[in-house]
């Protein structure tokens, strides 16, 4: 099964193509250009480099969120458009699931942590399940770093870009209970999105393209403003 996977949930955008469980190519950019400037050129480049066309693909995959509201809308719009145009199925993967999949052999509980801005973190609790697929144990949530520190009572792995902002604070609070991964693993990779999408698609699971929406976890600014009016 050939899958094109997209992640635009954070400023670090990536595109990957896999064939079954084999990663064929991955393109990652952590630059100031916006996703709507670099996503389609990135897809074209990676397919060209692999000598594939859209018709060669069997499915599309995309990270659903949480993450940047604008980034998620861009990634999902492109993935849905490609799925509609090619008649291929679309598999959505929650961003935190993909981030947890970056540490497949972790013997401890895993909290993937994404910077949600406003002094908050997107997270959920995972343990690594069968076939190295992370099993989520809590709802997706948006919490303060202080609350996250209070939730952790045993040795735990943290992975994600929120460590850039809150890593020093959490280390001071948790001490030896905190295990951080090497910094290069704190990125959401399209290849991890593809891995989880492949697991989903091979079980016959995919999204309804017309109704698939981003997983925001918390309301957008526009929704909050409407509530206050």
Backbone as numpy.savetxt, mean C-alpha at the origin, in Angstrom:
# Nx Ny Nz CAx CAy CAz Cx Cy Cz
-0.08 -15.99 -14.44 -0.92 -14.80 -14.44 -0.04 -13.55 -14.44
-0.22 -12.70 -15.43 0.55 -11.46 -15.55 -0.26 -10.30 -14.98
0.33 -9.61 -14.00 -0.37 -8.54 -13.29 0.44 -7.25 -13.34
-0.24 -6.15 -13.64 0.33 -4.82 -13.51 -0.19 -4.23 -12.20
0.72 -3.82 -11.31 0.34 -3.28 -10.01 0.80 -1.84 -9.88
-0.04 -1.04 -9.22 0.19 0.40 -9.07 0.08 0.77 -7.60
1.01 1.60 -7.13 0.86 2.21 -5.80 1.12 3.71 -5.90
0.13 4.49 -5.48 0.27 5.96 -5.43 -0.23 6.48 -4.09
-0.14 5.66 -3.06 -0.71 6.02 -1.76 0.15 6.99 -0.97
1.43 7.09 -1.30 2.35 7.99 -0.63 3.14 8.76 -1.69
3.97 9.72 -1.29 4.78 10.42 -2.29 5.71 9.51 -3.09
6.05 8.34 -2.54 6.89 7.39 -3.27 5.99 6.52 -4.14
5.92 6.83 -5.42 5.07 6.05 -6.32 5.83 4.89 -6.93
5.11 3.80 -7.23 5.77 2.67 -7.87 4.80 1.90 -8.75
5.38 1.21 -9.72 4.65 0.36 -10.65 5.43 -0.94 -10.76
4.74 -2.06 -10.79 5.42 -3.35 -10.91 4.63 -4.26 -11.84
5.33 -5.18 -12.48 4.68 -6.25 -13.24 5.22 -7.58 -12.74
4.30 -8.52 -12.54 4.68 -9.84 -12.07 4.06 -10.88 -13.00
4.68 -12.04 -13.00 4.14 -13.20 -13.71 4.02 -14.31 -12.69
2.79 -14.52 -12.20 2.62 -15.42 -11.07 3.29 -14.82 -9.85
4.13 -15.61 -9.19 4.84 -15.13 -8.02 6.18 -14.50 -8.37
6.48 -14.38 -9.66 7.80 -13.88 -10.09 7.71 -12.40 -10.46
8.53 -11.59 -9.80 8.62 -10.17 -10.14 9.43 -10.01 -11.42
8.81 -9.42 -12.44 9.51 -9.19 -13.71 10.16 -7.81 -13.77
9.53 -6.81 -13.18 10.10 -5.47 -13.20 9.38 -4.60 -12.18
10.11 -3.59 -11.68 9.52 -2.62 -10.77 10.16 -1.26 -11.00
9.32 -0.24 -11.02 9.79 1.13 -11.25 9.34 1.96 -10.06
10.29 2.61 -9.35 10.00 3.36 -8.14 10.56 4.76 -8.29
9.77 5.76 -7.90 10.24 7.13 -7.94 9.85 7.86 -6.66
10.84 8.44 -5.99 10.59 9.28 -4.84 11.12 10.67 -5.18
10.33 11.38 -5.98 10.72 12.70 -6.46 9.54 13.64 -6.30
9.77 14.92 -6.56 8.74 15.92 -6.31 7.62 15.92 -7.35
7.82 15.31 -8.49 6.78 15.27 -9.52 5.53 14.55 -8.99
4.37 15.04 -9.37 3.12 14.45 -8.89 2.83 13.14 -9.62
1.95 12.34 -9.01 1.62 11.05 -9.60 0.96 11.19 -10.97
0.18 12.24 -11.17 -0.46 12.37 -12.48 0.54 12.75 -13.57
1.75 13.19 -13.18 2.80 13.47 -14.15 3.63 12.23 -14.48
3.77 11.32 -13.52 4.74 10.24 -13.70 4.13 8.85 -13.82
2.84 8.67 -13.45 2.29 7.32 -13.41 2.17 6.70 -14.79
1.51 7.36 -15.72 1.33 6.77 -17.06 2.67 6.58 -17.79
3.59 7.57 -17.74 4.91 7.30 -18.33 5.61 6.12 -17.67
5.44 5.96 -16.36 6.06 4.82 -15.66 5.50 3.49 -16.12
4.18 3.44 -16.32 3.56 2.21 -16.81 4.05 1.89 -18.22
4.09 2.91 -19.06 4.55 2.70 -20.45 6.00 2.21 -20.46
6.82 2.79 -19.60 8.24 2.41 -19.57 8.43 0.97 -19.12
7.73 0.57 -18.06 7.95 -0.76 -17.51 7.43 -1.84 -18.46
6.33 -1.56 -19.13 5.82 -2.53 -20.11 6.76 -2.63 -21.31
7.27 -1.48 -21.74 8.21 -1.49 -22.87 9.48 -2.24 -22.52
10.01 -2.01 -21.33 11.24 -2.68 -20.91 11.05 -4.20 -20.84
9.84 -4.64 -20.45 9.56 -6.07 -20.35 9.09 -6.67 -21.68
8.95 -5.81 -22.70 8.43 -6.24 -24.01 7.02 -6.83 -23.86
6.23 -6.19 -23.00 4.82 -6.56 -22.83 3.95 -5.42 -23.34
2.70 -5.75 -23.65 1.68 -4.75 -23.95 0.55 -4.91 -22.94
-0.39 -3.98 -22.94 -1.55 -4.10 -22.06 -2.33 -5.37 -22.35
-2.34 -5.78 -23.62 -3.08 -6.99 -24.00 -2.43 -8.25 -23.42
-1.16 -8.17 -23.08 -0.47 -9.33 -22.50 -0.82 -9.54 -21.03
-1.43 -8.54 -20.40 -1.74 -8.63 -18.98 -2.99 -9.45 -18.73
-3.04 -10.08 -17.57 -4.21 -10.83 -17.15 -5.04 -10.10 -16.12
-4.45 -9.12 -15.43 -5.17 -8.40 -14.39 -4.42 -7.12 -14.02
-5.16 -6.21 -13.39 -4.59 -4.99 -12.82 -4.72 -5.06 -11.30
-3.80 -4.41 -10.61 -3.86 -4.34 -9.15 -3.50 -2.93 -8.71
-4.09 -2.50 -7.61 -3.85 -1.14 -7.14 -3.98 -1.10 -5.62
-3.17 -0.24 -4.99 -3.31 -0.02 -3.55 -4.51 0.90 -3.33
-5.38 0.52 -2.39 -6.64 1.22 -2.16 -6.56 2.29 -1.09
-5.52 2.26 -0.25 -5.45 3.18 0.86 -5.45 2.42 2.17
-5.26 3.13 3.26 -5.22 4.59 3.37 -3.93 5.19 2.82
-3.95 6.50 2.72 -2.81 7.22 2.18 -3.24 8.59 1.70
-2.45 9.16 0.82 -2.77 10.47 0.25 -4.08 10.40 -0.52
-5.04 11.26 -0.16 -6.34 11.21 -0.82 -6.20 11.44 -2.33
-5.41 12.44 -2.70 -5.22 12.73 -4.13 -4.49 11.59 -4.82
-3.42 11.09 -4.21 -2.67 9.99 -4.80 -3.53 8.76 -5.01
-4.36 8.42 -4.02 -5.22 7.24 -4.15 -6.21 7.40 -5.29
-6.76 8.58 -5.44 -7.73 8.81 -6.52 -7.05 8.65 -7.88
-5.83 9.16 -7.99 -5.11 9.05 -9.27 -4.82 7.59 -9.59
-4.25 6.86 -8.64 -3.91 5.45 -8.88 -5.11 4.61 -9.21
-6.20 4.79 -8.46 -7.38 3.97 -8.70 -8.04 4.34 -10.02
-8.06 5.62 -10.35 -8.65 6.03 -11.64 -7.91 5.41 -12.81
-6.59 5.41 -12.76 -5.80 4.82 -13.84 -6.01 3.30 -13.89
-5.98 2.64 -12.74 -6.16 1.19 -12.70 -7.54 0.79 -13.22
-8.57 1.53 -12.81 -9.92 1.23 -13.28 -10.05 1.48 -14.78
-9.43 2.57 -15.24 -9.49 2.86 -16.67 -8.83 1.78 -17.51
-7.67 1.29 -17.05 -6.98 0.23 -17.78 -7.78 -1.08 -17.73
-8.39 -1.35 -16.58 -9.20 -2.57 -16.46 -10.42 -2.50 -17.38
-11.09 -1.36 -17.41 -12.23 -1.18 -18.31 -11.80 -1.35 -19.77
-10.70 -0.69 -20.14 -10.27 -0.67 -21.53 -9.85 -2.04 -22.03
-9.27 -2.85 -21.15 -8.74 -4.16 -21.56 -9.67 -5.31 -21.24
-10.69 -5.04 -20.43 -11.58 -6.12 -20.01 -10.95 -7.07 -19.01
-9.89 -6.61 -18.32 -9.19 -7.45 -17.34 -9.75 -7.19 -15.94
-9.66 -8.16 -15.03 -10.11 -7.95 -13.66 -9.20 -7.00 -12.90
-9.77 -6.39 -11.86 -9.04 -5.45 -11.01 -9.03 -5.98 -9.58
-7.85 -6.06 -8.98 -7.71 -6.47 -7.58 -7.23 -5.28 -6.76
-8.00 -4.90 -5.75 -7.59 -3.84 -4.85 -6.93 -4.41 -3.61
-5.88 -3.76 -3.15 -5.12 -4.21 -1.98 -4.98 -3.05 -1.00
-5.44 -3.18 0.24 -5.22 -2.12 1.21 -3.74 -1.81 1.39
-3.42 -0.54 1.47 -2.03 -0.11 1.54 -1.30 -0.69 2.74
-1.96 -0.73 3.89 -1.31 -1.24 5.09 -1.02 -2.73 4.98
-1.87 -3.47 4.27 -1.61 -4.89 4.03 -0.31 -5.06 3.24
-0.18 -4.23 2.19 1.02 -4.31 1.35 2.27 -3.94 2.13
2.16 -2.94 3.00 3.31 -2.52 3.79 3.71 -3.61 4.78
2.73 -4.26 5.40 3.03 -5.36 6.32 3.71 -6.51 5.59
3.38 -6.70 4.32 3.98 -7.79 3.54 5.46 -7.57 3.26
5.99 -6.38 3.56 7.42 -6.12 3.38 8.28 -6.88 4.38
7.69 -7.41 5.45 8.46 -8.12 6.48 7.87 -9.51 6.67
7.98 -10.38 5.67 7.27 -11.66 5.68 7.72 -12.66 6.72
8.92 -12.54 7.24 9.43 -13.52 8.20 9.44 -12.98 9.63
8.72 -11.91 9.87 8.73 -11.31 11.20 8.13 -12.27 12.23
8.86 -12.56 13.32 8.34 -13.45 14.35 7.45 -12.73 15.35
7.37 -11.40 15.25 6.62 -10.59 16.20 5.39 -9.98 15.51
4.48 -9.43 16.28 3.38 -8.66 15.68 3.94 -7.51 14.85
3.16 -7.09 13.86 3.60 -6.04 12.93 2.58 -4.89 12.96
3.08 -3.68 13.15 2.27 -2.48 12.95 2.87 -1.71 11.77
2.28 -1.79 10.57 2.68 -0.87 9.50 2.19 0.53 9.86
3.03 1.52 9.66 2.68 2.88 10.09 2.92 3.86 8.93
1.86 4.52 8.52 1.95 5.54 7.49 1.64 6.90 8.10
2.40 7.90 7.69 2.18 9.25 8.18 0.84 9.77 7.64
-0.12 10.01 8.54 -1.44 10.49 8.14 -1.54 12.01 8.25
-0.42 12.68 8.55 -0.39 14.12 8.78 -1.25 14.45 10.00
-1.36 15.72 10.33 -2.17 16.19 11.46 -1.78 15.50 12.77
-0.52 15.07 12.88 -0.06 14.44 14.09 -0.60 13.05 14.31
-1.02 12.36 13.23 -1.63 11.05 13.36 -0.94 10.02 12.45
-1.25 8.76 12.71 -0.66 7.63 11.99 -1.78 6.71 11.51
-1.68 6.25 10.25 -2.53 5.16 9.78 -1.88 3.84 10.18
-2.63 2.94 10.77 -2.03 1.68 11.17 -3.09 0.61 11.38
-2.64 -0.61 11.60 -3.45 -1.76 12.00 -2.47 -2.81 12.50
-2.96 -3.77 13.25 -2.10 -4.82 13.80 -2.18 -6.07 12.94
-1.01 -6.66 12.66 -0.92 -7.86 11.82 -0.04 -8.90 12.50
-0.27 -10.13 12.15 0.70 -11.21 12.33 0.85 -11.91 10.99
2.03 -12.42 10.74 2.26 -13.07 9.47 1.54 -14.41 9.45
0.69 -14.60 8.43 -0.11 -15.81 8.35 0.51 -16.86 7.45
-0.30 -17.80 7.05 0.15 -18.86 6.16 0.56 -18.29 4.81
1.52 -18.92 4.18 2.02 -18.52 2.87 2.58 -17.10 2.87
3.02 -16.63 4.05 3.64 -15.32 4.18 2.72 -14.18 3.76
1.42 -14.36 3.98 0.44 -13.31 3.75 0.04 -12.74 5.10
0.16 -11.42 5.30 -0.15 -10.86 6.61 -1.62 -10.98 6.96
-1.89 -11.38 8.20 -3.26 -11.51 8.71 -3.56 -10.30 9.59
-4.55 -9.53 9.22 -4.89 -8.33 9.98 -5.77 -8.70 11.18
-5.44 -8.16 12.36 -6.12 -8.51 13.60 -6.99 -7.39 14.15
-6.86 -6.18 13.61 -7.65 -5.04 14.09 -8.22 -4.29 12.89
-9.18 -3.41 13.12 -9.61 -2.52 12.03 -8.47 -1.59 11.61
-8.56 -1.04 10.40 -7.66 0.04 10.02 -8.02 1.25 10.87
-7.01 1.99 11.31 -7.29 3.10 12.20 -6.34 4.26 11.99
-6.78 5.42 12.44 -5.97 6.63 12.46 -5.81 7.03 13.91
-4.57 7.00 14.42 -4.36 7.26 15.84 -3.14 8.15 16.06
-3.06 8.72 17.24 -1.91 9.51 17.65 -0.75 8.56 17.98
0.49 8.99 17.76 1.63 8.13 18.11 1.64 7.75 19.59
1.13 8.63 20.46 1.08 8.31 21.89 0.18 7.11 22.14
-0.95 7.06 21.45 -1.87 5.94 21.62 -1.28 4.65 21.08
-0.58 4.75 19.94 0.07 3.58 19.38 1.08 3.01 20.37
1.88 3.88 20.97 2.87 3.42 21.96 2.19 2.71 23.12
1.03 3.20 23.53 0.30 2.58 24.64 -0.27 1.21 24.27
-0.51 0.98 22.98 -1.07 -0.29 22.53 -0.03 -1.42 22.52
1.24 -1.05 22.47 2.31 -2.05 22.27 2.86 -2.49 23.61
2.62 -3.76 23.95 3.06 -4.29 25.24 4.08 -5.42 25.10
4.40 -5.81 23.86 5.36 -6.87 23.61 6.27 -6.48 22.46
7.28 -7.28 22.21 8.19 -6.98 21.09 7.39 -6.93 19.79
7.56 -5.86 19.04 6.73 -5.58 17.88 7.57 -4.96 16.77
7.24 -5.29 15.53 7.91 -4.71 14.37 7.09 -3.54 13.86
7.73 -2.41 13.64 7.11 -1.26 12.99 7.78 -1.04 11.64
6.96 -0.75 10.63 7.48 -0.53 9.27 6.63 0.55 8.61
7.28 1.53 7.99 6.53 2.54 7.28 7.12 3.93 7.41
6.62 4.85 6.59 7.21 6.19 6.53 6.91 7.05 7.75
5.95 6.65 8.59 5.70 7.43 9.82 6.90 7.39 10.76
7.78 6.42 10.57 8.98 6.34 11.41 9.94 7.51 11.14
9.86 8.09 9.97 10.68 9.27 9.69 10.30 10.42 10.62
9.02 10.54 10.93 8.54 11.62 11.77 8.49 11.24 13.26
8.12 9.99 13.52 7.84 9.60 14.91 8.77 8.49 15.44
9.73 8.08 14.64 10.60 6.98 15.05 11.35 7.26 16.34
11.89 8.46 16.49 12.66 8.80 17.69 11.75 8.78 18.92
10.54 9.34 18.78 9.60 9.34 19.89 9.22 7.92 20.29
8.87 7.08 19.30 8.44 5.72 19.59 9.58 4.89 20.18
10.79 5.11 19.71 11.95 4.40 20.27 12.13 4.76 21.74
11.98 6.04 22.05 12.11 6.47 23.43 11.03 5.88 24.33
9.83 5.73 23.80 8.72 5.20 24.59 8.79 3.68 24.73
9.19 2.98 23.67 9.07 1.53 23.64 10.37 0.80 23.95
11.49 1.44 23.73 12.77 0.80 24.03 12.96 -0.51 23.29
13.30 -1.57 24.02 13.60 -2.87 23.41 12.37 -3.56 22.82
11.18 -3.05 23.10 9.97 -3.65 22.51 9.84 -3.31 21.03
10.51 -2.27 20.60 10.38 -1.80 19.22 11.47 -2.37 18.33
11.06 -3.00 17.24 11.99 -3.46 16.20 11.66 -2.71 14.92
12.65 -1.99 14.39 12.47 -1.28 13.13 13.18 -2.03 12.01
12.56 -2.03 10.84 13.16 -2.67 9.68 14.20 -1.73 9.08
15.08 -2.23 8.20 15.98 -1.33 7.49 15.19 -0.27 6.73
15.70 0.96 6.65 14.92 2.07 6.10 14.37 1.84 4.70
15.06 1.05 3.87 14.56 0.89 2.50 13.27 0.09 2.45
12.90 -0.59 3.54 11.65 -1.36 3.57 10.46 -0.54 4.05
10.69 0.71 4.41 9.60 1.55 4.89 8.76 2.15 3.78
8.97 1.71 2.56 8.25 2.19 1.38 7.17 1.18 1.00
6.02 1.67 0.56 4.99 0.79 -0.01 5.42 0.44 -1.43
5.62 -0.84 -1.69 6.09 -1.28 -3.00 4.93 -1.85 -3.83
4.89 -1.47 -5.10 3.90 -2.05 -6.00 4.08 -3.56 -6.11
5.31 -4.04 -5.93 5.54 -5.49 -5.97 4.82 -6.20 -4.82
4.74 -5.56 -3.65 3.99 -6.14 -2.54 2.50 -6.11 -2.83
2.03 -5.03 -3.46 0.63 -4.96 -3.91 0.35 -6.10 -4.88
1.26 -6.33 -5.82 1.09 -7.39 -6.80 1.06 -8.77 -6.15
1.92 -8.99 -5.15 1.98 -10.28 -4.47 0.64 -10.60 -3.81
0.08 -9.63 -3.10 -1.19 -9.85 -2.42 -2.33 -9.94 -3.42
-2.25 -9.17 -4.51 -3.28 -9.25 -5.55 -3.28 -10.62 -6.21
-2.09 -11.17 -6.44 -2.01 -12.51 -7.04 -2.67 -13.54 -6.14
-2.42 -13.44 -4.83 -3.06 -14.35 -3.88 -4.58 -14.23 -3.95
-5.06 -13.02 -4.13 -6.50 -12.76 -4.19 -7.11 -13.25 -5.49
-6.47 -12.94 -6.59 -7.00 -13.29 -7.91 -7.02 -14.79 -8.14
-6.04 -15.49 -7.63 -6.00 -16.94 -7.86 -7.11 -17.65 -7.09
-7.72 -16.94 -6.13 -8.89 -17.48 -5.43 -10.19 -17.01 -6.08
-10.06 -16.35 -7.23 -11.24 -15.89 -7.95 -11.84 -14.61 -7.41
-11.08 -13.86 -6.60 -11.60 -12.64 -5.98 -11.08 -11.41 -6.72
-11.98 -10.49 -7.04 -11.58 -9.23 -7.66 -12.66 -8.19 -7.37
-12.41 -6.95 -7.75 -13.32 -5.85 -7.44 -14.38 -5.68 -8.52
-15.50 -5.09 -8.13 -16.44 -4.55 -9.10 -15.90 -3.19 -9.53
-15.50 -3.08 -10.77 -14.78 -1.89 -11.21 -15.61 -0.62 -11.02
-16.91 -0.69 -11.28 -17.74 0.51 -11.22 -17.92 1.02 -9.79
-17.87 0.13 -8.80 -18.14 0.55 -7.42 -16.90 0.60 -6.53
-15.76 0.22 -7.05 -14.53 0.20 -6.25 -14.10 1.64 -5.91
-13.88 1.91 -4.64 -13.50 3.24 -4.19 -12.29 3.16 -3.26
-11.59 4.28 -3.06 -10.44 4.27 -2.15 -10.85 3.98 -0.71
-9.92 3.44 0.04 -10.09 3.19 1.47 -9.42 4.35 2.21
-10.23 5.34 2.58 -9.66 6.55 3.17 -9.40 6.43 4.67
-10.18 5.63 5.39 -10.11 5.44 6.84 -10.65 6.64 7.61
-10.22 7.85 7.25 -10.81 9.02 7.91 -11.42 9.93 6.84
-12.36 10.81 7.22 -13.01 11.67 6.23 -12.03 12.65 5.60
-12.31 13.03 4.38 -11.49 14.03 3.71 -11.79 15.42 4.27
-10.94 16.38 3.91 -11.17 17.76 4.35 -12.51 18.28 3.85
-12.87 17.93 2.60 -14.14 18.38 2.04 -15.31 17.84 2.84
-15.23 16.56 3.24 -16.30 15.96 4.04 -16.38 16.60 5.41
-15.23 16.88 6.02 -15.23 17.54 7.32 -15.83 18.93 7.24
-15.49 19.65 6.17 -16.02 21.00 6.01 -17.52 20.98 5.80
-18.04 19.99 5.06 -19.49 19.88 4.86 -20.18 19.62 6.19
-19.55 18.81 7.04 -20.13 18.47 8.34 -20.24 19.73 9.22
-19.27 20.64 9.10 -19.24 21.83 9.94 -20.17 22.92 9.44
-20.59 22.84 8.18 -21.44 23.89 7.61 -22.85 23.83 8.17
